[in-house]
Amino acid sequence: MPFEQAFKLSSLLLAATAFSGVILARGIPAWIAVITGLALILAILGAAGIKIVPRPSQHMTIPARLRSLALLSAFAFFLIDLTVSRELLTAGIHFLVVLLIVKLTSLEERRDFRQLYAISLMAILASAALTTEAWFIPVFVSYLLTAVWTLLLYHLTSAHQAGAPAGDIATAPMGITGRFFWLTNGIAIATFSLTLLIFFLLPRIGAGILQKSRGEGLKTTGFSERVDLGMIGSVKQDPQVVMRVELPDRPVHVPDRLYLRGVAYDQYDGRSWSAGNIQRRNLGTFGDGTFAIRPSGARQAHVAYVSIQQDILLEALDTSVLFAVPVAEYLSGDLTGVQSDGMGALYLPFPASSRIRYSVTSRVHDVADDERRATTLDYPRQLTERYLPLPKLSDEVHRLTQHIVRDTLSPFDRILAIQQHLLHNYRYSLDLETTTSLHPLEDFLFIRKSGYCEHYATAMAVMLRSIGIPARLVTGFLATEWNQFGGYFTVRQRDAHAWVEVYFPQSGWTTFDPTPPTGAPPAPSSLDALFRAGESLRLYWDRLFVRYSAKDQFAVIHGIRDRGDAIRDLTGRWIAALHLAGNRLLAVLRHIPERTAADGVVTLILPTLVGVGALAILLRQTLRFIASPEHRTQRQQSKITKIYRQMIHTVERAGFPKSSAATPFEFSGMVAAKWTAAADAVSQLTALYCRGRFSRIQLTAEELAHAERQLRALQRLPEMYS
């Protein structure tokens, strides 16, 4: 193919690649995309020598005045579009489309191609600002490869046409050879490698003049100030992904279901739930940016619990609610701020404009054994005043409740009896018609006997309140779809759920779910595995590329540095061993003339065997060195940090807060002076933390196990609860 024809084709393919990104990102309406696509196809076919539209004259072009008028009209339309929509990116893309179509009709002089390149560059930048999806990878790689070809061909054709008349592009005598083909692709690969290096050196900052402004998030329901019965059921068929939840600790047995708490409601008027007089407060942070959560009634120390960490990738929603496994203790992420209400719900200051990633450490607990057996429970007055009021109910509801709990001896047994009654005597259905009944709860319990999750949760909460047990309704998501490829839960709109939280004086608010299962899950499709693998790739794309930050950059640098130190030490040992063996061999060779041939053979073999033995010993030592505690992963370092944080948390509950200005050893001395029983455990944990966190020598598995035992001993001290 001649250089001139290849140059025109590569220039048009460059523009087509750039605008394909805009089209895939849905940056322009469908009808504009069709017009733009047709214009590009016609231009590419013409450059390839395929004439679709016959032209009377080879040099027939659109008059310059008409092109100028089109450009002026496009600029005026851009100003109007920007004024009305106030979206610089959207208005700019529309303007680029008009410029592209006009420019495709006048590719004659070299400056026309340069202007086409500038339009294409702006288009690829716009598509990068419009999307964070993984499909941008092949688009960008194709653009980069085509750009290298185009620029090389541009300079080659310019050199061959240096003597051609202005405005007349002569056909270059040379064509594309195999050597030129591979040389150009090699330059493209080098350019792509340089791009990756720049990507590593420049972490994402999430801002810029082309940053997409905050738009309307994914529609959700059940997380506003009011929840009507039947509201959540309206999204039970929507498969759209809301979030993905990873479990970094990777439990051996993945839980079948994961409750992701959203908002709690305390007031029921007979038709809907609402949250009354909720004041949000801004959460405080530790030095590393971790938000400390203090939900009311959730920080009881009497109950054994298990910590579970979640890394959550949340899509842009039309609500500012953050979701987490109850009960959330700590939250971290690149967030400007986090707020909480009096019932433990977490909020952003405003809905996010794009997907966000955050990590939560939650404390999962069960009801204490003594509260399971207790025949009566003593509830605080302010709590009963808030979580026991009910609207006027029919006598049938009261009679049904009394019938269900007639044979129970304790409040806990009554809770289980009501839950089991709803689980076994009612049917979950998604085929209910919309009702306008004034008494939807009575209709559910005595007429329909089927409903959505909020019907079941409302029935249980109302029954419990009617017999003096504080309860409230909670909305969130119930995650059950585990992606085995990526190791995370996929949470969809249809996973929206409602359940009940019941209060225990020692255990705090505890989750109970009275909703029966929806029936047998659908048979897995042969394409399910492929879809889940694709979803896991999108998650890795977001983690490794979209969310690549300065923190990630430093983590990579530290990892490379640590591996470099290990390789350097290993190389030094090998060089020293070889140098020693070489010196011994030279010493033997110097004395060979003075000895017999047999002695020479022996003296050569013996040092060789010694050298091989030395190398074997060195190899063994090297393997031991690699497997030694000095090379434990950062995961163990974070484990001792987590244990130390729990220790501070435990000591603070006992009434000894840690000042931000106090060092770990100063804080240990303060605790030892005021709380003698805890002195030994706190001192040992502090020493292990400082050594494991700041020393180059990592802790052993036995030391970490000892730290966990000391923490449990500290948590069991009776002085904590006095």
Secondary structure, DSSP 8 states (H G I E B T S, - for coil): -BHHHHHHHHHHHHHHHHHHHHHHTT-S-HHHHHHHHHHHHHHHHHHTT--SS--SSTT----HHHHHHHHHHHHHHHHHHHHHH--HHHHHHHHHHHHHHHHHT---SHHHHHHHHHHHHHHHHHHHHH--STTHHHHHHHHHHHHHHHHHHHHHHHHHTTTS-TT-----S-B--HHHHHHHHHHHHHHHHHHHHHHHHS------TT-------B---S-SSEEETTSGGGGTT---EEEEEE-TT--SS--S-EEEEEEEE-EE-SSEEE--S---EE--B-TTS-EE---TT---SSS-EEEEEEEEEE--BSS-EE-BSSSEEEEEES-S--EE-TTS-EE-SS--SS-EEEEEEEEEE---HHHHH-S-----HHHHHHHS------HHHHHHHHHHTTT--SHHHHHHHHHHHHHHHSEE-S-------S-HHHIIIIII-EE-HHHHHHHHHHHHHHTT--EEEEEEEEE-EEETTTTEEEEEGGGEEEEEEEEETTTEEEEE------SS-----TTHHHHHHHHHHHHHHIIIIIT--HHHHHHHHHHHHHHHHHHHHHHHHHHHHHHHHHHHHHHHHHTGGGS-HHHHHHHHHHHHHHHHHHHHHHHHHHHHHHHSGGG--HHHHHHHHHHHHHHHHHHHHTT----TTS-HHHHHHHHHHH-GGGHHHHHHHHHHHHHHHHSSS---HHHHHHHHHHHHHHHT-GGGG-
